[in-house]
């Protein structure tokens, strides 16, 4: 993967959560350690990106640190890049979560867990980030270390409908690229790419 000629957002989902059995949205969970070999490979793939933004939570901060080691920290930690708040469901076992039924894409986007926020609400705050950084992203790759919901919302912004992002799989430590060509022209250049096969 050659990023030096790419203009747009390069979004990375954080590494695997240490306890994968529970729901972590706003919960500040840590990650399982990465192997030194994987970190070196990821660093080589992402080394051409010199502007980074990051969610402030440990899962993203520690993923960045595991990959880049002693390299400078992200230029900005932006709280708007936090994952969706699942309210009363935070920290619950996936096995204990209720079945919310078969919802359409927009219904799912608008569904609000008790005491939490909907995906549509998440998308409104990430739209502010998308708009704030898109002029920079027209000139060079902008790296963002964030969460699956945040990355899906960026895809939705590029497609013109935030709810469409819910149709995309975003795996841990995968790369999603969104080309930014003007203030109104975007394209999903790649989605859910595995870092370990990008070289």
Secondary structure by P-SEA (a helix, b strand, c coil): cccccccccbbbbbcccccccccccccccccccccaaaaaaaaaaaccccbbbbcccaaaaaaaaaacccccccccccccccccccccccccccccccccccccaaaaaaccccccccaaaaaaaaaaaaaacaaaaacbbbbbbccaaaaaaaaaaaaccccccccccccccbbbbbbbccccccccccccccccccc
